[in-house]
C-alpha cells in the first residue's frame, strides 16, 4: 500500500435525541430522532513524526491510544481504535503517522449518542487527513459497525441521525425518511446525570419479550403505531397531539421497565410545570428525558427540572 500524503483535518459530529420510538425501533418499528447540535464531538488530525503510527488522544477519557505502523491489531477492543482500523481497512490505507485529538461536549452513556458522534468525528478527520474523506452511507456503515461494540444489537438510529445531521423517521434496515415540521416545537432536555448502559436496557426489553411475548410484543407494536401517528402530527403542527403521544410513549416505556424513579419524577415535574408532554429519551434507566413546552414556558420547565434533580437542562427548538 502506498503511503498517502497526510494533511491536517478537523471534523465534528452532533449529539442526537430520540423523540419517539426508542426500544421498539430495535424490533422493526419506526422511531423519530433529531440531531442536537448544541453538543458535539470534535476530532483534529495532525501529521506526526515518520514511523510514529497513529495516536488517538481521547481527551475526556484521559486516554492515549496507539495503532502501530505495522500490523493493525493493537487495542482493537477500544471503540476509537476499532473505528480507525475499520476506516483504514475500508480505504485500504496503511496506518498513517498521525496524531488525532478527540474531545466531546456530549455526556457519555446519556442517550445523546456520544459513541456514534465520537466515532463519526474521528473517521471524518482521519479519512480527510488521508485525502479520502468518508461521508454519507459509507461513513454511516462504518459507524454502525462501531455501534455494535457499544450496544450489541443496535437498530442503527443513532449513527444514521448523527451522520446525516438531519431529523429522520427511521425504520431498521430501510432508507431513513426526512419529514417536515408543521410548527416549531420547543423541547426542554434534562439529563439525569446517571450514566446507563443501552446494552443492558435493550437486553432487559429482549428478556421481557422472550418471557411474555403476547404482552410485550403488543406494547412494542403499540409504540410503533403511536410513532406513525406522531410523524403525521409533527407534519401537521398539532402540538397538543404530539405532547399526548409523548405521554403515551412514556407509559409504554415504563411498562417495558426502562424508565426509573428519577425519570418518572422528572416527567411528572415537567407536566406539573406546564409541559405539553414528556418522556424519557434514549435507552432509559438514566440518561435523558425530554419535555415539549410552549416557548414562553420552556425556561420555567427547565428550572423546575433542575430543582427536581436534573443534572443539566437545555432548551432547543425543532423546525425554527
Ligand atoms: O443510545 P441511546 O441511549 O439513545 O439508545 C438507543 C436507542 C435504543 O432504541 C434504545 C437502542 C437502539 O439501538 O435503537
Boltz pocket constraint, residues with backbone or C-beta under 6 A from the ligand:
constraints:
  - pocket:
      binder: B
      contacts: [[A, 18], [A, 21], [A, 22], [A, 23], [A, 24], [A, 25], [A, 26], [A, 110], [A, 111], [A, 112], [A, 113], [A, 151], [A, 153], [A, 154], [A, 155], [A, 156], [A, 157], [A, 158], [A, 198], [A, 202], [A, 281], [A, 282], [A, 283], [A, 284], [A, 287]]
      max_distance: 6.0
